[in-house]
Amino acid sequence: MVARSRLPLLLPPLALSGAAALVLEVVWMRRLALLTGSGGLAVVLTLALYMAGLGLGGLVAGRAAWRRAPLGYGCVEAAAAVWALAFPLLLDLFVPLPPEGAGLALAAAALLLPPACLAGATLPAAAAALATPREAAVLYAVNTAGAVAGTLAGPFLLLPYLGIRGTEVAAALAAATAGAWAVGLGLQGVRPAPVAHPTPATARASRVVLVAAGTAGLAAMALEVSWTRLCALLLGGSVHALALVLAVFLAGVAVGAGRFGRARYLAPALLWLGLLAAAGTLAWRWLPHGLGLAWALGGEALHLPAGAVLLALAMGGAPVASGAVFGAALDAS
């Protein structure tokens, strides 16, 4: 069994992994927007395919037997880095993209589903080396915090200075660094925790947990898409506006998973997810007034910062409740 002190060794690579995955998501969303000429279509395709890949990768990796978990996780991360480095070559196979319809969706899926599946496999692969489900919830929170950093660093720092390809390479190097770190841990003999065989009672409880997590995921994704569209009306349809929505959403998820990610909070968090989302909708009508006040006070300099604060208020704490549900589901598994 892995000692509890092993958890800190896995936190840096999982933070890097989350950051790299979200930088790549933003970059590939930008690539799709440029190739299709539609930012809205690029957002929908990227979010849908990325979330589908994360779920599929997590499902497959969660059922796999990781004999040397950090080593296996490192190989997954390395594969994601290779895909990012090769992305322009892969893209050339599909350019020009079909203008719309099933052809465009299939081409986007061929490009985005494989790296999204790899990103989804990273957390289960790394968590297999941990001693308790609570440690997995902490790892999830740190991975999500890294994703927040990547969401903000991509459009606000890396893309302006490095461009699309430079940002892609930087994210690939971050993923490769995380993979090399994990491979080093695996070669040092870090072993996965023993797998407990569920009793009929725990199997029934696991099904309840899966239903709760699936419900929360469905609600969270629907809310994220809605908030993205509303944010485009409020702040404009730029990649910066989208990054703010993702960053605020993921920051709430990280806080919820880290602070409330315990099994006893599962049912209350699911209830609060719905209540807070409903309450947050009442605040959206006031956001233009708040943004106008911020512009009057600070001009363009306050536009995006004020927008981020207003978005956090309007989301009503629903992302925190969503993160609590996922963290609690991990703790209860």
C-alpha positions as CSV (number, residue, x, y, z in Angstrom):
1,M,0.0,0.0,0.0
2,V,1.3,3.5,-0.8
3,A,2.1,5.6,2.2
4,R,0.1,8.7,2.8
5,S,3.2,10.8,2.3
6,R,3.2,9.8,-1.4
7,L,0.3,12.1,-2.1
8,P,2.5,15.3,-2.1
9,L,4.7,13.7,-4.7
10,L,1.8,13.4,-7.1
11,L,0.4,16.9,-6.6
12,P,2.9,18.8,-8.9
13,P,2.5,16.5,-12.0
14,L,-1.3,16.5,-11.6
15,A,-1.4,20.3,-11.4
16,L,0.8,20.6,-14.5
17,S,-1.4,18.0,-16.2
18,G,-4.6,20.1,-15.5
19,A,-2.9,23.3,-16.7
20,A,-1.6,21.7,-19.9
21,A,-5.0,20.1,-20.7
22,L,-6.9,23.4,-20.4
23,V,-4.3,25.4,-22.4
24,L,-4.6,22.9,-25.2
25,E,-8.4,23.0,-25.0
26,V,-8.3,26.8,-25.4
27,V,-5.7,26.6,-28.3
28,W,-7.7,23.9,-30.2
29,M,-10.9,25.9,-29.7
30,R,-9.0,28.8,-31.2
31,R,-7.8,26.7,-34.1
32,L,-11.3,25.5,-34.8
33,A,-12.7,29.0,-34.7
34,L,-10.2,30.2,-37.2
35,L,-10.9,27.2,-39.6
36,T,-14.7,27.2,-39.3
37,G,-15.1,31.0,-39.1
38,S,-17.5,30.5,-36.2
39,G,-16.5,31.0,-32.6
40,G,-19.8,29.7,-31.2
41,L,-19.6,26.5,-33.2
42,A,-16.0,26.0,-32.1
43,V,-17.0,26.4,-28.5
44,V,-19.8,23.9,-28.7
45,L,-17.7,21.3,-30.6
46,T,-14.7,21.6,-28.3
47,L,-16.6,21.6,-25.1
48,A,-18.8,18.6,-26.2
49,L,-15.9,16.5,-27.5
50,Y,-13.6,17.4,-24.6
51,M,-16.1,16.5,-22.0
52,A,-17.0,13.3,-23.9
53,G,-13.4,12.3,-24.1
54,L,-12.8,13.1,-20.4
55,G,-15.7,10.9,-19.4
56,L,-14.7,8.1,-21.7
57,G,-11.0,8.2,-20.7
58,G,-11.9,8.3,-17.0
59,L,-14.3,5.3,-17.4
60,V,-11.8,3.1,-19.2
61,A,-8.9,4.1,-16.9
62,G,-11.0,3.7,-13.8
63,R,-11.6,0.1,-14.7
64,A,-8.0,-0.7,-15.7
65,A,-5.6,-2.5,-13.4
66,W,-2.7,-0.2,-12.9
67,R,0.1,-2.5,-11.7
68,R,2.6,0.5,-11.4
69,A,0.2,3.4,-11.3
70,P,2.6,6.3,-11.5
71,L,4.4,4.7,-14.4
72,G,1.2,4.1,-16.3
73,Y,0.0,7.6,-15.6
74,G,3.3,8.9,-16.9
75,C,2.9,7.0,-20.1
76,V,-0.6,8.5,-20.6
77,E,0.7,12.0,-20.0
78,A,3.5,11.4,-22.5
79,A,1.0,10.2,-25.1
80,A,-1.0,13.4,-24.6
81,A,2.2,15.5,-25.1
82,V,3.0,13.6,-28.3
83,W,-0.5,14.3,-29.7
84,A,-0.2,18.0,-28.9
85,L,3.2,18.2,-30.7
86,A,1.8,16.4,-33.7
87,F,-1.4,18.3,-33.9
88,P,-0.6,20.5,-36.9
89,L,0.4,17.4,-38.9
90,L,-2.9,15.7,-37.9
91,L,-4.8,18.8,-38.7
92,D,-3.4,18.8,-42.2
93,L,-5.1,15.5,-42.8
94,F,-8.5,17.1,-42.4
95,V,-8.0,20.6,-43.9
96,P,-10.1,22.0,-45.4
97,L,-12.6,21.0,-42.8
98,P,-16.2,20.3,-43.9
99,P,-18.2,23.5,-43.5
100,E,-20.9,22.0,-41.3
101,G,-22.9,19.0,-40.3
102,A,-21.8,15.5,-39.6
103,G,-18.6,15.8,-41.6
104,L,-17.4,18.7,-39.4
105,A,-18.3,16.9,-36.2
106,L,-16.5,13.7,-37.3
107,A,-13.4,15.6,-38.3
108,A,-13.3,17.5,-35.0
109,A,-13.9,14.2,-33.1
110,A,-11.0,12.5,-34.8
111,L,-8.7,15.4,-33.8
112,L,-10.0,16.1,-30.2
113,L,-11.4,12.9,-28.8
114,P,-8.1,11.0,-28.5
115,P,-6.3,13.7,-26.5
116,A,-9.4,14.3,-24.4
117,C,-9.6,10.6,-23.6
118,L,-5.9,10.7,-22.5
119,A,-6.6,13.8,-20.3
120,G,-9.6,11.9,-18.8
121,A,-7.4,8.9,-18.0
122,T,-4.8,10.9,-16.1
123,L,-6.6,11.3,-12.8
124,P,-7.8,7.6,-12.4
125,A,-4.3,6.4,-13.4
126,A,-2.6,8.6,-10.8
127,A,-5.2,8.0,-8.2
128,A,-4.6,4.3,-8.4
129,A,-1.3,4.9,-6.5
130,L,-3.1,6.5,-3.5
131,A,-4.2,4.9,-0.3
132,T,-7.6,6.4,0.3
133,P,-10.5,7.8,-1.7
134,R,-10.1,11.1,0.2
135,E,-6.6,11.4,-1.2
136,A,-8.1,11.0,-4.7
137,A,-10.5,13.9,-3.9
138,V,-7.6,16.1,-2.9
139,L,-5.7,15.1,-6.1
140,Y,-8.8,16.0,-8.1
141,A,-9.0,19.4,-6.5
142,V,-5.3,20.1,-7.2
143,N,-5.7,18.9,-10.8
144,T,-8.7,21.3,-11.2
145,A,-6.7,24.2,-9.7
146,G,-4.0,23.6,-12.3
147,A,-6.7,23.7,-14.9
148,V,-7.8,27.2,-13.7
149,A,-4.2,28.4,-14.0
150,G,-4.0,26.9,-17.6
151,T,-7.3,28.5,-18.5
152,L,-6.1,32.0,-17.6
153,A,-2.5,31.6,-18.7
154,G,-3.4,30.4,-22.2
155,P,-5.3,33.4,-23.6
156,F,-4.0,36.1,-21.3
157,L,-0.3,35.2,-21.3
158,L,0.8,32.5,-23.6
159,L,-1.2,33.1,-26.8
160,P,-0.3,36.9,-27.0
161,Y,3.4,36.2,-26.6
162,L,3.9,32.7,-28.1
163,G,1.2,32.4,-30.6
164,I,-0.9,29.4,-31.3
165,R,1.9,27.0,-32.1
166,G,4.2,28.2,-29.4
167,T,1.4,27.9,-26.8
168,E,0.7,24.4,-28.1
169,V,4.4,23.4,-27.7
170,A,4.6,25.0,-24.2
171,A,1.6,22.9,-23.1
172,A,3.0,19.8,-24.6
173,L,6.3,20.4,-22.7
174,A,4.3,20.8,-19.5
175,A,2.5,17.5,-20.1
176,A,5.8,15.8,-20.9
177,T,7.3,17.2,-17.7
178,A,4.4,15.8,-15.7
179,G,4.8,12.5,-17.4
180,A,8.5,12.3,-16.8
181,W,7.9,13.1,-13.1
182,A,5.4,10.3,-12.8
183,V,7.6,7.8,-14.7
184,G,10.4,8.7,-12.2
185,L,8.0,7.9,-9.3
186,G,7.0,4.6,-11.0
187,L,10.6,3.5,-11.4
188,Q,11.2,4.2,-7.7
189,G,8.7,1.5,-7.0
190,V,5.5,3.4,-6.1
191,R,2.8,0.8,-6.2
192,P,-1.0,1.1,-6.5
193,A,-3.1,0.6,-3.5
194,P,-4.8,-2.8,-3.2
195,V,-8.2,-3.0,-4.8
196,A,-11.1,-3.8,-2.4
197,H,-13.7,-6.1,-3.7
198,P,-17.2,-4.6,-3.2
199,T,-19.9,-6.3,-1.3
200,P,-23.5,-6.2,-2.7
201,A,-24.3,-3.4,-0.3
202,T,-21.3,-1.3,-1.4
203,A,-22.1,-2.1,-5.0
204,R,-25.6,-0.6,-4.6
205,A,-24.1,2.4,-2.9
206,S,-21.7,2.8,-5.7
207,R,-24.5,2.9,-8.2
208,V,-26.2,5.7,-6.2
209,V,-22.9,7.6,-6.2
210,L,-22.6,7.2,-10.0
211,V,-26.1,8.4,-10.6
212,A,-25.5,11.5,-8.3
213,A,-22.2,12.3,-10.1
214,G,-23.7,11.8,-13.5
215,T,-26.6,14.1,-12.6
216,A,-24.2,16.7,-11.3
217,G,-22.1,16.4,-14.4
218,L,-25.1,16.8,-16.7
219,A,-26.3,19.9,-14.8
220,A,-22.8,21.4,-14.6
221,M,-22.2,21.1,-18.4
222,A,-25.5,22.5,-19.3
223,L,-24.9,25.4,-16.9
224,E,-21.4,26.0,-18.3
225,V,-22.6,26.2,-21.9
226,S,-25.4,28.6,-20.9
227,W,-23.0,30.8,-18.9
228,T,-20.6,30.8,-21.8
229,R,-23.3,32.1,-24.2
230,L,-24.5,34.7,-21.6
231,C,-20.9,35.8,-21.0
232,A,-20.5,36.3,-24.8
233,L,-23.5,38.7,-24.7
234,L,-22.0,40.5,-21.6
235,L,-18.3,40.7,-22.4
236,G,-18.2,39.8,-26.1
237,G,-17.4,36.5,-27.8
238,S,-13.6,36.6,-27.4
239,V,-11.4,33.8,-26.2
240,H,-10.8,35.9,-23.1
241,A,-14.4,36.0,-22.2
242,L,-14.6,32.3,-22.5
243,A,-11.5,31.8,-20.4
244,L,-13.1,33.8,-17.6
245,V,-16.2,31.6,-17.6
246,L,-14.0,28.4,-17.5
247,A,-11.7,29.9,-14.9
248,V,-14.5,30.9,-12.6
249,F,-16.3,27.6,-13.1
250,L,-13.2,25.5,-12.5
251,A,-12.1,27.6,-9.5
252,G,-15.4,26.9,-7.9
253,V,-15.1,23.2,-8.7
254,A,-11.6,23.1,-7.1
255,V,-12.8,24.8,-3.9
256,G,-15.8,22.6,-3.6
257,A,-13.8,19.4,-4.1
258,G,-11.0,20.4,-1.8
259,R,-13.2,21.9,1.0
260,F,-16.4,19.7,0.9
261,G,-15.2,16.6,-1.0
262,R,-16.4,14.1,1.7
263,A,-19.0,11.4,1.3
264,R,-21.3,12.9,3.9
265,Y,-21.7,16.1,1.8
266,L,-22.9,14.2,-1.4
267,A,-26.6,14.6,-1.0
268,P,-26.5,18.2,0.4
269,A,-24.1,19.3,-2.3
270,L,-26.4,17.9,-5.0
271,L,-29.3,19.8,-3.6
272,W,-27.4,23.0,-3.3
273,L,-26.2,22.6,-6.9
274,G,-29.7,23.0,-8.1
275,L,-30.7,25.7,-5.6
276,L,-27.7,27.9,-6.2
277,A,-28.0,27.6,-9.9
278,A,-31.6,28.7,-9.8
279,A,-30.7,31.5,-7.5
280,G,-27.9,32.6,-9.7
281,T,-30.2,33.0,-12.7
282,L,-31.9,35.9,-10.9
283,A,-28.6,37.8,-10.8
284,W,-27.9,37.8,-14.6
285,R,-30.3,40.6,-15.4
286,W,-28.3,42.9,-13.1
287,L,-24.9,42.1,-14.6
288,P,-25.0,44.8,-17.4
289,H,-25.7,47.4,-14.8
290,G,-22.7,46.3,-12.7
291,L,-20.5,46.1,-15.7
292,G,-21.6,49.6,-16.7
293,L,-20.8,50.9,-13.3
294,A,-17.3,49.3,-13.4
295,W,-16.7,51.0,-16.8
296,A,-17.7,54.3,-15.4
297,L,-15.3,53.9,-12.5
298,G,-12.3,52.4,-14.3
299,G,-12.9,52.3,-18.0
300,E,-11.6,49.5,-20.2
301,A,-9.1,48.5,-17.5
302,L,-11.9,47.2,-15.3
303,H,-13.9,45.5,-18.0
304,L,-12.6,42.0,-17.7
305,P,-11.7,42.0,-14.0
306,A,-15.2,43.3,-13.1
307,G,-16.7,40.8,-15.5
308,A,-15.0,38.0,-13.7
309,V,-16.2,39.1,-10.3
310,L,-19.8,39.6,-11.6
311,L,-19.7,36.1,-13.2
312,A,-18.6,34.6,-9.9
313,L,-21.6,36.2,-8.2
314,A,-24.0,35.3,-10.9
315,M,-23.0,31.7,-11.0
316,G,-24.4,31.6,-7.4
317,G,-21.9,29.1,-6.0
318,A,-23.2,26.3,-8.2
319,P,-19.6,25.4,-9.4
320,V,-18.6,25.0,-5.7
321,A,-21.5,22.6,-5.1
322,S,-20.6,20.8,-8.4
323,G,-17.0,20.2,-7.2
324,A,-18.3,19.1,-3.8
325,V,-20.5,16.5,-5.5
326,F,-17.6,15.1,-7.5
327,G,-15.2,15.2,-4.5
328,A,-17.8,13.5,-2.3
329,A,-18.4,10.8,-5.0
330,L,-14.7,10.1,-5.0
331,D,-14.6,9.9,-1.3
332,A,-17.6,7.6,-1.2
333,S,-16.3,5.2,-3.9
